[in-house]
Amino acid sequence: MMMDREDNRRERIWQIVSQIPEGKVASYGQIAKLAELPGYARYVGYLMKNLPAGTSLPWHRVVNSKGSLSFKPGTTQYLRQKSLLEAEGVVFIRGKFSLARYGWKL
C-alpha cells in the first residue's frame, strides 16, 4: 500500500523529532523546515499533541520559538513536559529557557 501525502508528512516530522538529542530542544517551525515543510509549524504542534499513547518519540523536546512551553502553565501537560526537560538538564527561569543554550543545532 502506498503512503499518502499526509502519511509522508507525518513520517518526515516524526523522523526529525526522533533525532533531537537529549537536553536539546527544537521549535515547531524548525522541525517543519527540517522536514522540508516550511509553514507547517502548527501542523507539527498538532502531531505532537496527538501522538499515540506510550510513544517513544521525544515530543517533549519540541517547544515554541519564544523559549517556553506551549501548554498552559500549571496544567498536567505543562508540568510533565517541563519535568522531562529538566530531567535532561534544561534550566527554566521564570517559565522560560535559553534557546541559544538548549536549541538543537544541526
Gaussian input, Z-matrix of N, CA and C with variables (Angstrom, degrees):
# hf/3-21g

backbone

0 1
 N
 C     1     B1
 C     2     B2     1     A1
 N     3     B3     2     A2     1     D1
 C     4     B4     3     A3     2     D2
 C     5     B5     4     A4     3     D3
 N     6     B6     5     A5     4     D4
 C     7     B7     6     A6     5     D5
 C     8     B8     7     A7     6     D6
 N     9     B9     8     A8     7     D7
 C    10    B10     9     A9     8     D8
 C    11    B11    10    A10     9     D9
 N    12    B12    11    A11    10    D10
 C    13    B13    12    A12    11    D11
 C    14    B14    13    A13    12    D12
 N    15    B15    14    A14    13    D13
 C    16    B16    15    A15    14    D14
 C    17    B17    16    A16    15    D15
 N    18    B18    17    A17    16    D16
 C    19    B19    18    A18    17    D17
 C    20    B20    19    A19    18    D18
 N    21    B21    20    A20    19    D19
 C    22    B22    21    A21    20    D20
 C    23    B23    22    A22    21    D21
 N    24    B24    23    A23    22    D22
 C    25    B25    24    A24    23    D23
 C    26    B26    25    A25    24    D24
 N    27    B27    26    A26    25    D25
 C    28    B28    27    A27    26    D26
 C    29    B29    28    A28    27    D27
 N    30    B30    29    A29    28    D28
 C    31    B31    30    A30    29    D29
 C    32    B32    31    A31    30    D30
 N    33    B33    32    A32    31    D31
 C    34    B34    33    A33    32    D32
 C    35    B35    34    A34    33    D33
 N    36    B36    35    A35    34    D34
 C    37    B37    36    A36    35    D35
 C    38    B38    37    A37    36    D36
 N    39    B39    38    A38    37    D37
 C    40    B40    39    A39    38    D38
 C    41    B41    40    A40    39    D39
 N    42    B42    41    A41    40    D40
 C    43    B43    42    A42    41    D41
 C    44    B44    43    A43    42    D42
 N    45    B45    44    A44    43    D43
 C    46    B46    45    A45    44    D44
 C    47    B47    46    A46    45    D45
 N    48    B48    47    A47    46    D46
 C    49    B49    48    A48    47    D47
 C    50    B50    49    A49    48    D48
 N    51    B51    50    A50    49    D49
 C    52    B52    51    A51    50    D50
 C    53    B53    52    A52    51    D51
 N    54    B54    53    A53    52    D52
 C    55    B55    54    A54    53    D53
 C    56    B56    55    A55    54    D54
 N    57    B57    56    A56    55    D55
 C    58    B58    57    A57    56    D56
 C    59    B59    58    A58    57    D57
 N    60    B60    59    A59    58    D58
 C    61    B61    60    A60    59    D59
 C    62    B62    61    A61    60    D60
 N    63    B63    62    A62    61    D61
 C    64    B64    63    A63    62    D62
 C    65    B65    64    A64    63    D63
 N    66    B66    65    A65    64    D64
 C    67    B67    66    A66    65    D65
 C    68    B68    67    A67    66    D66
 N    69    B69    68    A68    67    D67
 C    70    B70    69    A69    68    D68
 C    71    B71    70    A70    69    D69
 N    72    B72    71    A71    70    D70
 C    73    B73    72    A72    71    D71
 C    74    B74    73    A73    72    D72
 N    75    B75    74    A74    73    D73
 C    76    B76    75    A75    74    D74
 C    77    B77    76    A76    75    D75
 N    78    B78    77    A77    76    D76
 C    79    B79    78    A78    77    D77
 C    80    B80    79    A79    78    D78
 N    81    B81    80    A80    79    D79
 C    82    B82    81    A81    80    D80
 C    83    B83    82    A82    81    D81
 N    84    B84    83    A83    82    D82
 C    85    B85    84    A84    83    D83
 C    86    B86    85    A85    84    D84
 N    87    B87    86    A86    85    D85
 C    88    B88    87    A87    86    D86
 C    89    B89    88    A88    87    D87
 N    90    B90    89    A89    88    D88
 C    91    B91    90    A90    89    D89
 C    92    B92    91    A91    90    D90
 N    93    B93    92    A92    91    D91
 C    94    B94    93    A93    92    D92
 C    95    B95    94    A94    93    D93
 N    96    B96    95    A95    94    D94
 C    97    B97    96    A96    95    D95
 C    98    B98    97    A97    96    D96
 N    99    B99    98    A98    97    D97
 C   100   B100    99    A99    98    D98
 C   101   B101   100   A100    99    D99
 N   102   B102   101   A101   100   D100
 C   103   B103   102   A102   101   D101
 C   104   B104   103   A103   102   D102
 N   105   B105   104   A104   103   D103
 C   106   B106   105   A105   104   D104
 C   107   B107   106   A106   105   D105
 N   108   B108   107   A107   106   D106
 C   109   B109   108   A108   107   D107
 C   110   B110   109   A109   108   D108
 N   111   B111   110   A110   109   D109
 C   112   B112   111   A111   110   D110
 C   113   B113   112   A112   111   D111
 N   114   B114   113   A113   112   D112
 C   115   B115   114   A114   113   D113
 C   116   B116   115   A115   114   D114
 N   117   B117   116   A116   115   D115
 C   118   B118   117   A117   116   D116
 C   119   B119   118   A118   117   D117
 N   120   B120   119   A119   118   D118
 C   121   B121   120   A120   119   D119
 C   122   B122   121   A121   120   D120
 N   123   B123   122   A122   121   D121
 C   124   B124   123   A123   122   D122
 C   125   B125   124   A124   123   D123
 N   126   B126   125   A125   124   D124
 C   127   B127   126   A126   125   D125
 C   128   B128   127   A127   126   D126
 N   129   B129   128   A128   127   D127
 C   130   B130   129   A129   128   D128
 C   131   B131   130   A130   129   D129
 N   132   B132   131   A131   130   D130
 C   133   B133   132   A132   131   D131
 C   134   B134   133   A133   132   D132
 N   135   B135   134   A134   133   D133
 C   136   B136   135   A135   134   D134
 C   137   B137   136   A136   135   D135
 N   138   B138   137   A137   136   D136
 C   139   B139   138   A138   137   D137
 C   140   B140   139   A139   138   D138
 N   141   B141   140   A140   139   D139
 C   142   B142   141   A141   140   D140
 C   143   B143   142   A142   141   D141
 N   144   B144   143   A143   142   D142
 C   145   B145   144   A144   143   D143
 C   146   B146   145   A145   144   D144
 N   147   B147   146   A146   145   D145
 C   148   B148   147   A147   146   D146
 C   149   B149   148   A148   147   D147
 N   150   B150   149   A149   148   D148
 C   151   B151   150   A150   149   D149
 C   152   B152   151   A151   150   D150
 N   153   B153   152   A152   151   D151
 C   154   B154   153   A153   152   D152
 C   155   B155   154   A154   153   D153
 N   156   B156   155   A155   154   D154
 C   157   B157   156   A156   155   D155
 C   158   B158   157   A157   156   D156
 N   159   B159   158   A158   157   D157
 C   160   B160   159   A159   158   D158
 C   161   B161   160   A160   159   D159
 N   162   B162   161   A161   160   D160
 C   163   B163   162   A162   161   D161
 C   164   B164   163   A163   162   D162
 N   165   B165   164   A164   163   D163
 C   166   B166   165   A165   164   D164
 C   167   B167   166   A166   165   D165
 N   168   B168   167   A167   166   D166
 C   169   B169   168   A168   167   D167
 C   170   B170   169   A169   168   D168
 N   171   B171   170   A170   169   D169
 C   172   B172   171   A171   170   D170
 C   173   B173   172   A172   171   D171
 N   174   B174   173   A173   172   D172
 C   175   B175   174   A174   173   D173
 C   176   B176   175   A175   174   D174
 N   177   B177   176   A176   175   D175
 C   178   B178   177   A177   176   D176
 C   179   B179   178   A178   177   D177
 N   180   B180   179   A179   178   D178
 C   181   B181   180   A180   179   D179
 C   182   B182   181   A181   180   D180
 N   183   B183   182   A182   181   D181
 C   184   B184   183   A183   182   D182
 C   185   B185   184   A184   183   D183
 N   186   B186   185   A185   184   D184
 C   187   B187   186   A186   185   D185
 C   188   B188   187   A187   186   D186
 N   189   B189   188   A188   187   D187
 C   190   B190   189   A189   188   D188
 C   191   B191   190   A190   189   D189
 N   192   B192   191   A191   190   D190
 C   193   B193   192   A192   191   D191
 C   194   B194   193   A193   192   D192
 N   195   B195   194   A194   193   D193
 C   196   B196   195   A195   194   D194
 C   197   B197   196   A196   195   D195
 N   198   B198   197   A197   196   D196
 C   199   B199   198   A198   197   D197
 C   200   B200   199   A199   198   D198
 N   201   B201   200   A200   199   D199
 C   202   B202   201   A201   200   D200
 C   203   B203   202   A202   201   D201
 N   204   B204   203   A203   202   D202
 C   205   B205   204   A204   203   D203
 C   206   B206   205   A205   204   D204
 N   207   B207   206   A206   205   D205
 C   208   B208   207   A207   206   D206
 C   209   B209   208   A208   207   D207
 N   210   B210   209   A209   208   D208
 C   211   B211   210   A210   209   D209
 C   212   B212   211   A211   210   D210
 N   213   B213   212   A212   211   D211
 C   214   B214   213   A213   212   D212
 C   215   B215   214   A214   213   D213
 N   216   B216   215   A215   214   D214
 C   217   B217   216   A216   215   D215
 C   218   B218   217   A217   216   D216
 N   219   B219   218   A218   217   D217
 C   220   B220   219   A219   218   D218
 C   221   B221   220   A220   219   D219
 N   222   B222   221   A221   220   D220
 C   223   B223   222   A222   221   D221
 C   224   B224   223   A223   222   D222
 N   225   B225   224   A224   223   D223
 C   226   B226   225   A225   224   D224
 C   227   B227   226   A226   225   D225
 N   228   B228   227   A227   226   D226
 C   229   B229   228   A228   227   D227
 C   230   B230   229   A229   228   D228
 N   231   B231   230   A230   229   D229
 C   232   B232   231   A231   230   D230
 C   233   B233   232   A232   231   D231
 N   234   B234   233   A233   232   D232
 C   235   B235   234   A234   233   D233
 C   236   B236   235   A235   234   D234
 N   237   B237   236   A236   235   D235
 C   238   B238   237   A237   236   D236
 C   239   B239   238   A238   237   D237
 N   240   B240   239   A239   238   D238
 C   241   B241   240   A240   239   D239
 C   242   B242   241   A241   240   D240
 N   243   B243   242   A242   241   D241
 C   244   B244   243   A243   242   D242
 C   245   B245   244   A244   243   D243
 N   246   B246   245   A245   244   D244
 C   247   B247   246   A246   245   D245
 C   248   B248   247   A247   246   D246
 N   249   B249   248   A248   247   D247
 C   250   B250   249   A249   248   D248
 C   251   B251   250   A250   249   D249
 N   252   B252   251   A251   250   D250
 C   253   B253   252   A252   251   D251
 C   254   B254   253   A253   252   D252
 N   255   B255   254   A254   253   D253
 C   256   B256   255   A255   254   D254
 C   257   B257   256   A256   255   D255
 N   258   B258   257   A257   256   D256
 C   259   B259   258   A258   257   D257
 C   260   B260   259   A259   258   D258
 N   261   B261   260   A260   259   D259
 C   262   B262   261   A261   260   D260
 C   263   B263   262   A262   261   D261
 N   264   B264   263   A263   262   D262
 C   265   B265   264   A264   263   D263
 C   266   B266   265   A265   264   D264
 N   267   B267   266   A266   265   D265
 C   268   B268   267   A267   266   D266
 C   269   B269   268   A268   267   D267
 N   270   B270   269   A269   268   D268
 C   271   B271   270   A270   269   D269
 C   272   B272   271   A271   270   D270
 N   273   B273   272   A272   271   D271
 C   274   B274   273   A273   272   D272
 C   275   B275   274   A274   273   D273
 N   276   B276   275   A275   274   D274
 C   277   B277   276   A276   275   D275
 C   278   B278   277   A277   276   D276
 N   279   B279   278   A278   277   D277
 C   280   B280   279   A279   278   D278
 C   281   B281   280   A280   279   D279
 N   282   B282   281   A281   280   D280
 C   283   B283   282   A282   281   D281
 C   284   B284   283   A283   282   D282
 N   285   B285   284   A284   283   D283
 C   286   B286   285   A285   284   D284
 C   287   B287   286   A286   285   D285
 N   288   B288   287   A287   286   D286
 C   289   B289   288   A288   287   D287
 C   290   B290   289   A289   288   D288
 N   291   B291   290   A290   289   D289
 C   292   B292   291   A291   290   D290
 C   293   B293   292   A292   291   D291
 N   294   B294   293   A293   292   D292
 C   295   B295   294   A294   293   D293
 C   296   B296   295   A295   294   D294
 N   297   B297   296   A296   295   D295
 C   298   B298   297   A297   296   D296
 C   299   B299   298   A298   297   D297
 N   300   B300   299   A299   298   D298
 C   301   B301   300   A300   299   D299
 C   302   B302   301   A301   300   D300
 N   303   B303   302   A302   301   D301
 C   304   B304   303   A303   302   D302
 C   305   B305   304   A304   303   D303
 N   306   B306   305   A305   304   D304
 C   307   B307   306   A306   305   D305
 C   308   B308   307   A307   306   D306
 N   309   B309   308   A308   307   D307
 C   310   B310   309   A309   308   D308
 C   311   B311   310   A310   309   D309
 N   312   B312   311   A311   310   D310
 C   313   B313   312   A312   311   D311
 C   314   B314   313   A313   312   D312
 N   315   B315   314   A314   313   D313
 C   316   B316   315   A315   314   D314
 C   317   B317   316   A316   315   D315

   B1=1.4432
   B2=1.5321
   B3=1.3087
   B4=1.4699
   B5=1.5249
   B6=1.3332
   B7=1.4647
   B8=1.5171
   B9=1.3259
   B10=1.4591
   B11=1.5306
   B12=1.3055
   B13=1.4559
   B14=1.5316
   B15=1.3397
   B16=1.4648
   B17=1.5275
   B18=1.3357
   B19=1.4634
   B20=1.5231
   B21=1.3225
   B22=1.4557
   B23=1.5304
   B24=1.3322
   B25=1.4721
   B26=1.5219
   B27=1.3258
   B28=1.4663
   B29=1.5264
   B30=1.3093
   B31=1.4667
   B32=1.5273
   B33=1.3380
   B34=1.4697
   B35=1.5271
   B36=1.3232
   B37=1.4671
   B38=1.5240
   B39=1.3154
   B40=1.4687
   B41=1.5303
   B42=1.3272
   B43=1.4653
   B44=1.5311
   B45=1.3206
   B46=1.4701
   B47=1.5317
   B48=1.3218
   B49=1.4694
   B50=1.5264
   B51=1.3134
   B52=1.4711
   B53=1.5315
   B54=1.3355
   B55=1.4646
   B56=1.5325
   B57=1.3341
   B58=1.4783
   B59=1.5269
   B60=1.3285
   B61=1.4688
   B62=1.5300
   B63=1.2928
   B64=1.4571
   B65=1.5268
   B66=1.3361
   B67=1.4618
   B68=1.5138
   B69=1.3364
   B70=1.4620
   B71=1.5220
   B72=1.3327
   B73=1.4560
   B74=1.5268
   B75=1.3224
   B76=1.4638
   B77=1.5254
   B78=1.3077
   B79=1.4656
   B80=1.5259
   B81=1.3239
   B82=1.4712
   B83=1.5247
   B84=1.3456
   B85=1.4633
   B86=1.5191
   B87=1.3262
   B88=1.4696
   B89=1.5307
   B90=1.3183
   B91=1.4783
   B92=1.5238
   B93=1.3353
   B94=1.4678
   B95=1.5317
   B96=1.3402
   B97=1.4703
   B98=1.5252
   B99=1.3390
   B100=1.4685
   B101=1.5323
   B102=1.3248
   B103=1.4667
   B104=1.5278
   B105=1.3490
   B106=1.4653
   B107=1.5255
   B108=1.3412
   B109=1.4630
   B110=1.5383
   B111=1.3559
   B112=1.4642
   B113=1.5309
   B114=1.3251
   B115=1.4589
   B116=1.5246
   B117=1.3212
   B118=1.4641
   B119=1.5335
   B120=1.3387
   B121=1.4597
   B122=1.5324
   B123=1.3173
   B124=1.4700
   B125=1.5290
   B126=1.3149
   B127=1.4651
   B128=1.5312
   B129=1.3326
   B130=1.4699
   B131=1.5300
   B132=1.3308
   B133=1.4577
   B134=1.5126
   B135=1.3190
   B136=1.4679
   B137=1.5310
   B138=1.3317
   B139=1.4722
   B140=1.5231
   B141=1.3336
   B142=1.4723
   B143=1.5290
   B144=1.3280
   B145=1.4676
   B146=1.5324
   B147=1.3287
   B148=1.4648
   B149=1.5311
   B150=1.3160
   B151=1.4684
   B152=1.5277
   B153=1.3411
   B154=1.4657
   B155=1.5331
   B156=1.3049
   B157=1.4710
   B158=1.5259
   B159=1.3187
   B160=1.4645
   B161=1.5191
   B162=1.3294
   B163=1.4646
   B164=1.5303
   B165=1.3172
   B166=1.4713
   B167=1.5295
   B168=1.3221
   B169=1.4646
   B170=1.5336
   B171=1.3338
   B172=1.4643
   B173=1.5340
   B174=1.3148
   B175=1.4691
   B176=1.5308
   B177=1.3273
   B178=1.4700
   B179=1.5260
   B180=1.3277
   B181=1.4674
   B182=1.5241
   B183=1.3297
   B184=1.4602
   B185=1.5346
   B186=1.3389
   B187=1.4646
   B188=1.5322
   B189=1.3186
   B190=1.4674
   B191=1.5346
   B192=1.3015
   B193=1.4704
   B194=1.5287
   B195=1.3382
   B196=1.4593
   B197=1.5268
   B198=1.3248
   B199=1.4630
   B200=1.5078
   B201=1.3316
   B202=1.4596
   B203=1.5276
   B204=1.3169
   B205=1.4647
   B206=1.5240
   B207=1.3237
   B208=1.4620
   B209=1.5248
   B210=1.3250
   B211=1.4589
   B212=1.5259
   B213=1.3192
   B214=1.4630
   B215=1.5231
   B216=1.3527
   B217=1.4665
   B218=1.5341
   B219=1.3268
   B220=1.4562
   B221=1.5158
   B222=1.3547
   B223=1.4625
   B224=1.5281
   B225=1.3132
   B226=1.4690
   B227=1.5224
   B228=1.3462
   B229=1.4659
   B230=1.5263
   B231=1.3291
   B232=1.4588
   B233=1.5344
   B234=1.3186
   B235=1.4668
   B236=1.5259
   B237=1.3201
   B238=1.4698
   B239=1.5300
   B240=1.3384
   B241=1.4566
   B242=1.5271
   B243=1.3277
   B244=1.4595
   B245=1.5277
   B246=1.3260
   B247=1.4691
   B248=1.5348
   B249=1.3354
   B250=1.4734
   B251=1.5314
   B252=1.3235
   B253=1.4672
   B254=1.5220
   B255=1.3298
   B256=1.4679
   B257=1.5253
   B258=1.3235
   B259=1.4710
   B260=1.5287
   B261=1.3398
   B262=1.4688
   B263=1.5250
   B264=1.3318
   B265=1.4614
   B266=1.5130
   B267=1.3211
   B268=1.4661
   B269=1.5315
   B270=1.3331
   B271=1.4625
   B272=1.5299
   B273=1.3279
   B274=1.4645
   B275=1.5223
   B276=1.3201
   B277=1.4613
   B278=1.5239
   B279=1.3196
   B280=1.4765
   B281=1.5300
   B282=1.3257
   B283=1.4665
   B284=1.5161
   B285=1.3269
   B286=1.4690
   B287=1.5261
   B288=1.3172
   B289=1.4622
   B290=1.5160
   B291=1.3115
   B292=1.4603
   B293=1.5308
   B294=1.3313
   B295=1.4712
   B296=1.5207
   B297=1.3265
   B298=1.4666
   B299=1.5336
   B300=1.3183
   B301=1.4622
   B302=1.5304
   B303=1.3334
   B304=1.4724
   B305=1.5307
   B306=1.3372
   B307=1.4671
   B308=1.5165
   B309=1.3068
   B310=1.4600
   B311=1.5199
   B312=1.3153
   B313=1.4667
   B314=1.5227
   B315=1.2934
   B316=1.4797
   B317=1.5057
   A1=109.65
   A2=115.93
   A3=120.30
   A4=110.95
   A5=114.34
   A6=118.84
   A7=108.70
   A8=115.92
   A9=116.83
   A10=109.32
   A11=116.25
   A12=121.54
   A13=111.41
   A14=116.94
   A15=122.03
   A16=111.06
   A17=117.48
   A18=121.70
   A19=110.65
   A20=115.75
   A21=121.64
   A22=110.40
   A23=116.83
   A24=121.26
   A25=110.51
   A26=115.05
   A27=120.99
   A28=110.17
   A29=116.55
   A30=122.06
   A31=110.85
   A32=117.72
   A33=121.03
   A34=110.72
   A35=116.27
   A36=120.27
   A37=110.14
   A38=117.55
   A39=121.10
   A40=111.20
   A41=117.08
   A42=121.58
   A43=110.71
   A44=116.85
   A45=120.91
   A46=109.99
   A47=116.69
   A48=121.01
   A49=110.59
   A50=116.73
   A51=120.32
   A52=112.20
   A53=117.03
   A54=120.98
   A55=114.37
   A56=117.77
   A57=119.50
   A58=107.65
   A59=117.02
   A60=119.49
   A61=113.53
   A62=115.41
   A63=122.28
   A64=109.54
   A65=116.06
   A66=120.81
   A67=114.44
   A68=117.17
   A69=121.89
   A70=109.05
   A71=115.84
   A72=121.44
   A73=109.44
   A74=115.66
   A75=121.96
   A76=107.54
   A77=116.08
   A78=119.67
   A79=110.25
   A80=114.44
   A81=119.96
   A82=109.98
   A83=116.24
   A84=120.70
   A85=112.71
   A86=116.27
   A87=120.87
   A88=110.15
   A89=116.59
   A90=120.81
   A91=109.63
   A92=116.11
   A93=120.21
   A94=110.69
   A95=116.83
   A96=120.32
   A97=111.43
   A98=116.06
   A99=120.17
   A100=111.77
   A101=116.08
   A102=120.85
   A103=111.12
   A104=115.56
   A105=122.51
   A106=111.11
   A107=114.04
   A108=121.36
   A109=109.40
   A110=116.97
   A111=118.51
   A112=110.15
   A113=115.63
   A114=119.35
   A115=113.38
   A116=117.38
   A117=121.34
   A118=112.87
   A119=117.56
   A120=120.68
   A121=111.45
   A122=117.56
   A123=120.48
   A124=111.27
   A125=115.60
   A126=119.78
   A127=110.43
   A128=116.19
   A129=120.64
   A130=108.95
   A131=116.77
   A132=121.35
   A133=111.87
   A134=115.69
   A135=121.07
   A136=110.22
   A137=116.36
   A138=119.90
   A139=111.82
   A140=116.78
   A141=119.89
   A142=110.90
   A143=115.74
   A144=120.56
   A145=111.62
   A146=116.54
   A147=120.78
   A148=113.65
   A149=116.16
   A150=119.74
   A151=110.02
   A152=116.78
   A153=118.76
   A154=110.79
   A155=116.54
   A156=121.41
   A157=109.16
   A158=116.04
   A159=120.46
   A160=114.41
   A161=117.48
   A162=120.18
   A163=110.77
   A164=115.91
   A165=119.91
   A166=110.67
   A167=117.08
   A168=121.52
   A169=109.72
   A170=118.29
   A171=120.21
   A172=112.34
   A173=116.24
   A174=123.51
   A175=112.55
   A176=115.32
   A177=119.66
   A178=112.64
   A179=117.58
   A180=121.27
   A181=112.08
   A182=117.65
   A183=121.67
   A184=107.16
   A185=115.16
   A186=121.45
   A187=110.19
   A188=116.26
   A189=117.34
   A190=110.66
   A191=115.76
   A192=120.50
   A193=112.70
   A194=117.80
   A195=121.46
   A196=111.50
   A197=117.26
   A198=119.91
   A199=112.03
   A200=115.03
   A201=119.55
   A202=108.64
   A203=115.08
   A204=120.53
   A205=109.02
   A206=116.04
   A207=119.88
   A208=113.08
   A209=117.16
   A210=118.67
   A211=109.27
   A212=116.34
   A213=121.49
   A214=109.18
   A215=117.80
   A216=120.30
   A217=111.90
   A218=114.59
   A219=120.62
   A220=115.05
   A221=116.88
   A222=118.83
   A223=109.99
   A224=115.89
   A225=121.47
   A226=110.91
   A227=117.09
   A228=121.33
   A229=110.89
   A230=116.36
   A231=121.25
   A232=109.91
   A233=115.67
   A234=120.09
   A235=111.46
   A236=117.18
   A237=120.83
   A238=110.66
   A239=116.83
   A240=120.50
   A241=110.35
   A242=117.02
   A243=121.58
   A244=110.49
   A245=117.48
   A246=119.43
   A247=111.36
   A248=118.20
   A249=120.60
   A250=110.39
   A251=116.97
   A252=120.66
   A253=111.19
   A254=117.19
   A255=120.24
   A256=111.04
   A257=116.81
   A258=120.85
   A259=110.99
   A260=116.40
   A261=121.27
   A262=111.86
   A263=117.03
   A264=120.50
   A265=116.36
   A266=118.09
   A267=120.28
   A268=107.97
   A269=116.13
   A270=121.81
   A271=109.93
   A272=115.26
   A273=122.01
   A274=108.81
   A275=115.63
   A276=121.45
   A277=106.44
   A278=115.79
   A279=122.11
   A280=111.79
   A281=115.66
   A282=120.61
   A283=115.85
   A284=117.21
   A285=120.16
   A286=110.51
   A287=115.52
   A288=122.01
   A289=107.57
   A290=116.19
   A291=121.60
   A292=111.15
   A293=115.37
   A294=118.85
   A295=110.15
   A296=117.02
   A297=120.27
   A298=109.71
   A299=116.28
   A300=120.91
   A301=113.38
   A302=116.65
   A303=119.95
   A304=113.83
   A305=116.35
   A306=118.58
   A307=111.74
   A308=115.64
   A309=122.69
   A310=109.28
   A311=115.96
   A312=121.23
   A313=107.94
   A314=115.23
   A315=119.29
   A316=111.03
   D1=133.66
   D2=-179.44
   D3=-79.37
   D4=146.84
   D5=175.56
   D6=-77.92
   D7=136.75
   D8=174.56
   D9=-83.52
   D10=174.14
   D11=-175.27
   D12=-58.69
   D13=-40.14
   D14=179.39
   D15=-61.76
   D16=-45.90
   D17=178.20
   D18=-60.56
   D19=-41.02
   D20=-179.13
   D21=-62.96
   D22=-46.00
   D23=178.65
   D24=-60.26
   D25=-48.23
   D26=-178.18
   D27=-60.12
   D28=-44.83
   D29=-179.22
   D30=-62.42
   D31=-42.87
   D32=179.69
   D33=-62.99
   D34=-41.83
   D35=179.19
   D36=-65.69
   D37=-46.21
   D38=179.04
   D39=-59.32
   D40=-39.76
   D41=179.14
   D42=-60.94
   D43=-44.35
   D44=179.83
   D45=-64.90
   D46=-49.13
   D47=-178.19
   D48=-58.98
   D49=-37.13
   D50=-178.45
   D51=-64.71
   D52=-18.51
   D53=-177.72
   D54=-92.99
   D55=-8.12
   D56=-178.46
   D57=-66.42
   D58=121.33
   D59=-176.82
   D60=-71.80
   D61=156.37
   D62=177.22
   D63=-55.92
   D64=137.58
   D65=179.04
   D66=82.01
   D67=3.13
   D68=178.54
   D69=-120.54
   D70=157.57
   D71=177.34
   D72=-130.01
   D73=158.54
   D74=175.36
   D75=-137.20
   D76=145.54
   D77=-179.61
   D78=-82.70
   D79=160.44
   D80=178.16
   D81=-56.03
   D82=-44.59
   D83=-179.63
   D84=-64.68
   D85=-38.62
   D86=178.50
   D87=-63.07
   D88=-43.33
   D89=178.39
   D90=-61.71
   D91=-44.57
   D92=-179.85
   D93=-59.97
   D94=-45.13
   D95=179.70
   D96=-63.00
   D97=-45.00
   D98=-179.38
   D99=-63.39
   D100=-29.37
   D101=178.23
   D102=-85.71
   D103=7.28
   D104=-178.19
   D105=59.71
   D106=40.66
   D107=177.61
   D108=-131.12
   D109=58.12
   D110=-178.93
   D111=-56.53
   D112=141.15
   D113=-179.16
   D114=88.55
   D115=1.29
   D116=-177.42
   D117=-104.79
   D118=24.90
   D119=-178.80
   D120=-57.58
   D121=-43.98
   D122=179.77
   D123=-63.83
   D124=-36.02
   D125=178.07
   D126=-64.70
   D127=-40.24
   D128=176.70
   D129=-59.52
   D130=-45.13
   D131=177.85
   D132=-59.99
   D133=-42.77
   D134=178.74
   D135=-60.71
   D136=-45.47
   D137=179.69
   D138=-62.71
   D139=-42.66
   D140=-179.08
   D141=-64.65
   D142=-36.00
   D143=-179.27
   D144=-72.28
   D145=-24.74
   D146=-174.38
   D147=-114.79
   D148=31.29
   D149=177.34
   D150=-69.06
   D151=152.30
   D152=176.74
   D153=-63.38
   D154=145.80
   D155=178.30
   D156=-57.37
   D157=141.66
   D158=177.27
   D159=77.32
   D160=12.66
   D161=-179.70
   D162=-62.99
   D163=148.45
   D164=176.92
   D165=-95.72
   D166=-0.35
   D167=178.94
   D168=-65.48
   D169=133.38
   D170=-178.25
   D171=-77.92
   D172=61.30
   D173=-178.34
   D174=-54.55
   D175=-30.72
   D176=-175.81
   D177=-67.07
   D178=-13.86
   D179=179.69
   D180=-87.76
   D181=0.60
   D182=178.63
   D183=-100.31
   D184=121.52
   D185=-171.42
   D186=-134.04
   D187=176.20
   D188=177.21
   D189=-84.64
   D190=168.83
   D191=-173.42
   D192=-80.42
   D193=1.53
   D194=178.46
   D195=-92.29
   D196=-1.07
   D197=-178.16
   D198=78.48
   D199=34.38
   D200=176.78
   D201=-145.75
   D202=174.08
   D203=-179.77
   D204=-89.53
   D205=150.28
   D206=-176.99
   D207=-85.55
   D208=-19.55
   D209=177.31
   D210=-69.08
   D211=152.70
   D212=177.42
   D213=-64.88
   D214=127.16
   D215=-179.88
   D216=-52.74
   D217=137.68
   D218=178.82
   D219=92.54
   D220=-16.24
   D221=179.31
   D222=-74.38
   D223=161.69
   D224=179.11
   D225=-55.95
   D226=-44.92
   D227=-178.80
   D228=-63.52
   D229=-42.74
   D230=179.62
   D231=-60.94
   D232=-50.63
   D233=-177.61
   D234=-63.23
   D235=-36.15
   D236=178.52
   D237=-66.19
   D238=-48.47
   D239=-179.47
   D240=-62.93
   D241=-43.76
   D242=-179.19
   D243=-62.12
   D244=-44.71
   D245=-178.32
   D246=-68.16
   D247=-35.09
   D248=176.81
   D249=-64.47
   D250=-42.20
   D251=179.09
   D252=-68.64
   D253=-42.31
   D254=178.75
   D255=-62.54
   D256=-35.32
   D257=177.92
   D258=-64.70
   D259=-22.16
   D260=177.95
   D261=-95.67
   D262=4.33
   D263=175.99
   D264=99.50
   D265=1.98
   D266=178.71
   D267=-75.60
   D268=126.23
   D269=-177.29
   D270=-99.69
   D271=127.13
   D272=177.38
   D273=-101.45
   D274=134.97
   D275=174.00
   D276=-126.27
   D277=116.90
   D278=-175.56
   D279=50.33
   D280=44.38
   D281=175.44
   D282=80.99
   D283=1.26
   D284=-179.86
   D285=-123.34
   D286=162.97
   D287=176.65
   D288=-136.76
   D289=162.71
   D290=-176.68
   D291=-84.36
   D292=115.12
   D293=175.14
   D294=-69.01
   D295=-30.62
   D296=178.21
   D297=-62.20
   D298=-38.51
   D299=-177.55
   D300=-84.52
   D301=-41.61
   D302=-172.99
   D303=-105.38
   D304=-5.64
   D305=-179.53
   D306=-66.23
   D307=138.51
   D308=-179.55
   D309=-76.92
   D310=123.24
   D311=176.61
   D312=-114.58
   D313=125.92
   D314=-179.83
   D315=-80.43

